[in-house]
Amino acid sequence: MEKPPFRQNQVCGSWHMKERLGTGGFGHVYLYQNQESSEKIAVKLCRLELNAKNKDRWSREIQIMKKLKHLNVVTAKDVPEEMMHIALNDLPLLAMEFCSKGDLRKLLSKPENCCGLKESEVLALLNDVGSGIQYLHENKIIHRDLKPENIVLQDISGKLVHKIIDLGYAKDLDQGSLCTSFVGTLQYLAPELFEGKSYTVTVDYWSFGTMIFECCCGFRPFLHNLQPVQWYIKVRNKGPKDIMAVEDMNGEVRFSTHLPYPNNLSRTLLEPLEGLLQLMLKWDPVQRGGGLNPETKQPQCFALLDQILNMKVVHILNMTTTQVHSFLLSPDEGLHSLQQKIETETNIELLNQELLQETGVMLDPRKPAAQCVLDGVVINHSEFIILFI
């Protein structure tokens, strides 16, 4: 039977099409809502004119999506029976959970984020996307096209959660296999892909590192104004710890091992984040990520990522100077020890310090100093302890 033409106002039983969410290389993504239950799903329709190679990619994306289940990877859903007839060809539809908060590119494009995201947002990204990537790799899958447009945001119980989407270029790997073919987003592409070399999961490290840098500073790390082929030629001689390259007024390329200013990161987190980027942005794909930890067998870059996420950092707002001071706390460190650190940095004597939470509640001197640290991933790391003198 001939399929009816697809219309923007398509109604499929109780499912009504609300809007087009986006367009990719393989097809269009639409938002459908069930008029009875109010459930929303994203439905991806394959373009009619796909060639055989892209049809294979489409089918592979659906196969991969259906076998994955992780908080930070978008979930595939069963296609409602009423929608089966809207497929434009013999390829199946892909139904997914709808993430209502847009994508990471939308967040980065906001004027207030021109110099990078807030520290709490960077930490949440590290936690969520890092967890999603590790899950994919543990399941022998490399994404190959990680970029801000492929990270979507969902509100779950008042918490913003990042989810990886668009596995159209993902590769389902056998143990130890290498890949040699790729078509993806060049701006986030690992250098070995420009060279047509074999590659492994470390291509995702490069893409993730590029995203982390952009989220910290507001722009990509290596000559972001140049086309990828141009920057590849200029950046390939970078040092193993260089995480940024810019051109000076004379056209000379200057490399740096540090994150540039301005950014919204506390001094306490700068050095470990720079260390993480130095591992993820290594030019040599074999060295990238730092290899495996001999004891845990976890990639060194993700071991360092876990250390960063487990750091307890307290931000103290000095109401006299309006300056923010950040301190790294050990798990059992007492409040007296924190106040000594404050005295050393601010010259405010311990007896003259009055520390209040944003709610106005005073800190309990009998409890560890970590009482004032809200988990940067679970809650909001941007809250301050207010210092009065």
C-alpha positions as CSV (number, residue, x, y, z in Angstrom):
1,M,0.0,0.0,0.0
2,E,1.3,3.5,-0.9
3,K,2.4,5.5,2.1
4,P,0.6,8.8,2.7
5,P,2.7,12.0,2.3
6,F,4.3,13.3,5.5
7,R,2.7,16.6,6.7
8,Q,3.9,19.0,9.4
9,N,0.6,18.6,11.3
10,Q,0.6,14.8,11.1
11,V,-1.7,13.1,13.6
12,C,-1.1,9.5,14.4
13,G,-4.0,8.3,16.5
14,S,-3.6,9.9,19.9
15,W,-0.1,11.1,19.0
16,H,0.1,14.7,17.6
17,M,3.3,16.2,16.0
18,K,4.2,19.4,17.8
19,E,7.3,20.7,16.2
20,R,10.5,19.7,14.3
21,L,13.3,19.5,16.7
22,G,16.2,19.3,14.3
23,T,17.6,18.0,11.1
24,G,20.7,15.8,10.7
25,G,22.5,14.0,7.9
26,F,20.2,11.0,8.0
27,G,16.8,12.7,8.6
28,H,14.6,14.9,10.7
29,V,13.6,14.7,14.4
30,Y,10.1,15.6,15.4
31,L,8.4,16.0,18.8
32,Y,5.2,14.0,19.3
33,Q,2.9,14.3,22.2
34,N,0.2,11.8,23.3
35,Q,-3.0,13.7,23.8
36,E,-4.3,11.2,26.3
37,S,-1.3,10.7,28.6
38,S,0.7,13.9,27.7
39,E,3.8,11.8,27.2
40,K,6.3,13.3,24.8
41,I,8.8,11.4,22.6
42,A,11.3,12.4,19.9
43,V,10.8,10.6,16.6
44,K,13.6,10.4,14.0
45,L,12.5,9.8,10.4
46,C,15.1,8.6,7.9
47,R,15.4,10.7,4.7
48,L,14.0,9.1,1.6
49,E,17.1,9.6,-0.5
50,L,19.8,7.9,1.7
51,N,22.4,5.9,-0.1
52,A,23.1,2.3,0.9
53,K,26.0,3.2,3.2
54,N,23.9,5.7,5.2
55,K,21.0,3.3,5.3
56,D,23.4,0.9,7.0
57,R,24.4,3.6,9.5
58,W,20.8,4.3,10.2
59,S,20.0,0.7,11.0
60,R,23.2,0.4,13.1
61,E,22.2,3.5,15.1
62,I,18.8,1.9,16.0
63,Q,20.5,-1.4,16.9
64,I,23.0,0.3,19.2
65,M,20.3,2.5,20.8
66,K,18.1,-0.4,21.6
67,K,20.7,-2.2,23.6
68,L,21.9,0.7,25.7
69,K,20.5,1.8,29.0
70,H,22.3,4.5,30.9
71,L,21.2,7.7,32.6
72,N,23.6,9.8,30.4
73,V,22.8,8.2,27.1
74,V,19.4,9.1,25.5
75,T,17.0,6.2,25.8
76,A,15.3,4.5,22.8
77,K,11.6,3.9,23.1
78,D,9.2,1.6,21.3
79,V,7.6,3.2,18.3
80,P,3.9,3.6,18.8
81,E,1.9,1.4,16.5
82,E,-0.1,4.4,15.2
83,M,3.1,5.9,13.8
84,M,4.3,3.0,11.7
85,H,2.7,4.4,8.6
86,I,4.7,7.7,8.6
87,A,8.0,6.1,7.7
88,L,9.2,7.5,4.3
89,N,10.8,4.2,3.2
90,D,11.4,0.7,4.4
91,L,13.7,1.7,7.1
92,P,12.4,1.7,10.7
93,L,11.6,4.8,12.8
94,L,13.7,5.7,15.9
95,A,11.7,6.8,18.9
96,M,13.6,8.3,21.9
97,E,13.0,10.1,25.1
98,F,12.4,13.8,24.7
99,C,14.9,16.1,26.4
100,S,13.2,19.4,27.0
101,K,16.1,21.7,27.9
102,G,17.8,21.9,24.5
103,D,21.4,21.0,23.7
104,L,24.8,22.1,25.0
105,R,25.4,24.3,22.0
106,K,22.3,26.4,23.0
107,L,23.7,26.8,26.5
108,L,27.2,27.8,25.3
109,S,25.6,30.3,22.9
110,K,24.0,32.4,25.7
111,P,25.8,35.8,26.1
112,E,26.5,35.2,29.8
113,N,28.5,32.1,28.8
114,C,30.9,33.8,26.4
115,C,33.8,33.1,28.7
116,G,32.7,29.6,29.7
117,L,30.1,28.0,31.9
118,K,29.8,28.4,35.6
119,E,32.0,26.0,37.6
120,S,29.0,24.0,38.8
121,E,27.9,23.5,35.2
122,V,31.3,22.4,34.1
123,L,31.4,19.9,36.9
124,A,28.0,18.5,36.0
125,L,29.1,18.1,32.4
126,L,32.3,16.3,33.5
127,N,30.2,13.9,35.6
128,D,27.4,13.2,33.2
129,V,29.2,13.1,29.8
130,G,32.2,11.3,31.3
131,S,29.9,8.7,32.7
132,G,28.1,8.3,29.4
133,I,31.3,7.9,27.4
134,Q,32.7,5.3,29.8
135,Y,29.5,3.3,29.5
136,L,29.7,3.4,25.7
137,H,33.3,2.3,25.8
138,E,32.6,-0.5,28.3
139,N,30.0,-1.7,25.8
140,K,32.6,-1.7,23.0
141,I,31.1,1.4,21.3
142,I,32.9,4.6,20.2
143,H,30.7,7.5,19.5
144,R,33.0,9.2,16.9
145,D,30.9,12.4,16.7
146,L,30.9,14.0,20.2
147,K,30.1,17.7,20.0
148,P,27.9,20.2,21.9
149,E,25.0,19.6,19.5
150,N,25.0,15.9,20.5
151,I,24.7,16.6,24.2
152,V,21.1,17.3,25.3
153,L,19.8,18.4,28.6
154,Q,17.0,17.0,30.6
155,D,15.4,18.1,33.9
156,I,15.1,15.2,36.2
157,S,13.6,16.0,39.6
158,G,14.9,19.6,39.4
159,K,18.4,18.5,38.4
160,L,19.8,19.2,34.9
161,V,21.2,16.0,33.4
162,H,23.4,15.7,30.3
163,K,22.6,12.9,27.8
164,I,24.6,11.8,24.8
165,I,22.6,11.5,21.5
166,D,23.0,10.8,17.8
167,L,24.8,7.5,17.5
168,G,24.6,7.6,13.7
169,Y,28.4,7.5,13.4
170,A,29.0,5.2,16.4
171,K,31.0,2.1,15.8
172,D,30.1,-1.2,17.5
173,L,33.5,-2.7,18.1
174,D,34.7,-6.2,18.6
175,Q,37.4,-6.7,21.2
176,G,40.6,-4.8,20.2
177,S,39.3,-3.8,16.8
178,L,40.4,-0.7,14.9
179,C,38.5,1.5,12.5
180,T,39.7,3.3,9.4
181,S,36.6,5.0,7.9
182,F,34.9,8.1,9.2
183,V,32.6,11.0,8.3
184,G,31.8,13.3,11.2
185,T,32.1,16.8,12.6
186,L,35.5,18.2,11.7
187,Q,35.8,20.8,14.5
188,Y,35.9,18.1,17.2
189,L,37.7,15.5,15.2
190,A,40.8,13.7,16.6
191,P,43.9,14.4,14.5
192,E,44.5,10.7,13.5
193,L,41.2,10.9,11.6
194,F,42.6,13.6,9.3
195,E,45.5,11.3,8.6
196,G,43.2,8.4,7.6
197,K,44.9,6.2,10.3
198,S,43.3,3.5,12.3
199,Y,41.8,4.7,15.5
200,T,40.3,3.4,18.8
201,V,38.2,4.8,21.7
202,T,40.8,7.6,22.2
203,V,39.1,9.6,19.4
204,D,36.3,10.2,21.9
205,Y,38.8,11.5,24.5
206,W,39.9,14.2,22.0
207,S,36.4,15.3,21.3
208,F,35.4,15.3,25.0
209,G,38.6,17.3,25.8
210,T,37.7,19.8,23.2
211,M,34.2,20.2,24.6
212,I,35.5,20.5,28.2
213,F,37.9,23.3,27.1
214,E,35.1,25.1,25.3
215,C,32.8,24.8,28.3
216,C,35.6,26.2,30.5
217,C,36.6,29.1,28.3
218,G,33.9,29.7,25.6
219,F,35.9,28.7,22.6
220,R,37.6,25.6,21.2
221,P,41.3,25.1,22.2
222,F,43.2,25.1,18.9
223,L,43.0,28.0,16.5
224,H,39.2,28.0,16.7
225,N,38.8,30.6,13.9
226,L,40.6,28.4,11.3
227,Q,39.1,25.6,9.3
228,P,40.0,22.2,10.7
229,V,42.4,21.3,7.9
230,Q,44.3,24.5,8.4
231,W,44.6,24.1,12.2
232,Y,45.7,20.5,11.7
233,I,48.8,21.6,9.8
234,K,49.7,24.3,12.4
235,V,48.9,22.4,15.6
236,R,50.4,19.0,14.8
237,N,53.8,20.0,16.3
238,K,52.3,20.9,19.7
239,G,53.9,19.7,22.8
240,P,52.4,16.7,24.7
241,K,51.0,19.0,27.5
242,D,49.8,21.9,25.3
243,I,46.1,22.4,25.6
244,M,45.7,25.6,23.6
245,A,47.0,27.3,20.5
246,V,46.5,30.9,19.3
247,E,48.0,33.0,16.6
248,D,49.7,36.3,17.6
249,M,49.7,39.5,15.6
250,N,52.5,38.2,13.4
251,G,50.8,35.0,12.5
252,E,53.0,32.9,14.8
253,V,51.3,30.1,16.6
254,R,51.7,30.3,20.4
255,F,51.0,27.2,22.5
256,S,50.0,27.0,26.2
257,T,49.7,24.3,28.8
258,H,47.2,26.4,30.8
259,L,43.5,27.4,30.6
260,P,43.2,31.1,29.5
261,Y,41.5,33.9,31.4
262,P,38.8,35.0,31.8
263,N,36.9,31.9,33.0
264,N,34.6,31.0,35.8
265,L,36.7,28.4,37.5
266,S,38.1,28.6,41.0
267,R,41.8,28.6,41.4
268,T,41.6,25.3,43.3
269,L,40.1,23.4,40.3
270,L,42.2,25.0,37.6
271,E,45.3,22.8,37.9
272,P,43.6,19.4,38.0
273,L,41.4,20.5,35.1
274,E,44.5,21.5,33.1
275,G,46.0,18.1,34.0
276,L,42.8,16.3,32.7
277,L,42.9,18.3,29.4
278,Q,46.6,17.5,29.0
279,L,45.7,13.8,29.0
280,M,42.7,14.1,26.7
281,L,44.3,16.5,24.1
282,K,47.5,14.6,23.5
283,W,48.2,14.4,19.8
284,D,49.5,10.9,20.0
285,P,46.4,8.6,20.1
286,V,48.3,5.9,21.9
287,Q,49.4,8.3,24.7
288,R,46.1,10.1,24.8
289,G,44.1,9.4,28.0
290,G,47.3,8.4,29.8
291,G,46.8,4.6,29.3
292,L,45.2,2.3,31.8
293,N,45.7,2.4,35.6
294,P,47.5,-0.8,36.3
295,E,45.4,-1.6,39.4
296,T,41.9,-0.5,38.3
297,K,42.4,-1.0,34.6
298,Q,40.5,2.3,34.2
299,P,41.9,4.9,31.8
300,Q,44.0,7.4,33.7
301,C,42.0,10.4,32.3
302,F,38.8,9.0,33.9
303,A,40.6,8.2,37.1
304,L,41.7,11.9,37.3
305,L,38.2,12.9,36.4
306,D,36.8,10.9,39.3
307,Q,39.4,12.7,41.6
308,I,38.2,16.1,40.4
309,L,34.5,15.2,41.0
310,N,35.3,13.9,44.5
311,M,37.1,17.1,45.5
312,K,35.5,19.1,48.3
313,V,35.8,22.8,47.5
314,V,34.3,25.5,49.6
315,H,33.7,29.0,48.2
316,I,33.9,31.8,50.7
317,L,32.4,35.2,49.8
318,N,34.1,38.0,51.8
319,M,31.4,40.6,52.3
320,T,33.9,43.3,53.0
321,T,35.8,43.0,49.8
322,T,33.3,41.1,47.7
323,Q,36.1,38.8,46.8
324,V,35.6,35.0,46.5
325,H,38.1,32.7,48.1
326,S,38.1,28.9,47.3
327,F,39.6,26.2,49.6
328,L,40.1,22.5,49.1
329,L,39.0,20.5,52.1
330,S,40.1,17.1,53.2
331,P,37.3,14.7,54.2
332,D,37.8,15.0,58.0
333,E,39.1,18.6,58.1
334,G,37.7,20.6,61.0
335,L,36.1,24.0,60.8
336,H,38.9,25.5,62.9
337,S,41.4,24.4,60.2
338,L,39.3,26.1,57.5
339,Q,39.2,29.3,59.5
340,Q,43.0,29.2,59.8
341,K,43.2,28.9,56.0
342,I,40.9,31.9,55.7
343,E,43.0,33.9,58.2
344,T,46.2,33.1,56.2
345,E,44.6,34.3,52.9
346,T,42.6,37.2,54.1
347,N,44.4,38.4,57.2
348,I,41.1,38.2,59.0
349,E,41.7,36.8,62.5
350,L,39.8,33.7,63.4
351,L,38.0,35.3,66.3
352,N,36.7,38.0,63.9
353,Q,35.3,35.6,61.4
354,E,31.6,34.8,61.2
355,L,30.7,32.2,58.6
356,L,27.1,31.9,57.4
357,Q,25.5,29.7,54.8
358,E,23.3,31.5,52.2
359,T,20.3,30.5,54.3
360,G,21.7,32.6,57.2
361,V,22.5,29.5,59.3
362,M,25.8,29.6,61.1
363,L,28.3,26.7,60.6
364,D,28.5,24.2,63.5
365,P,32.0,24.3,64.9
366,R,31.6,20.7,66.1
367,K,31.1,19.3,62.6
368,P,33.7,18.9,59.8
369,A,34.3,21.8,57.6
370,A,32.8,19.8,54.7
371,Q,29.4,20.5,56.3
372,C,29.4,23.6,54.2
373,V,30.2,21.9,50.9
374,L,27.2,21.0,48.7
375,D,28.0,18.3,46.2
376,G,28.9,20.1,43.0
377,V,27.3,17.3,40.9
378,V,24.3,16.4,42.9
379,I,23.3,19.9,44.1
380,N,24.6,23.3,43.2
381,H,28.3,23.9,43.6
382,S,27.9,27.7,43.1
383,E,26.5,28.4,46.5
384,F,28.8,30.4,48.9
385,I,29.6,30.5,52.5
386,I,29.4,34.2,53.5
387,L,32.2,35.6,55.6
388,F,31.4,38.6,57.9
389,I,33.9,40.4,60.0
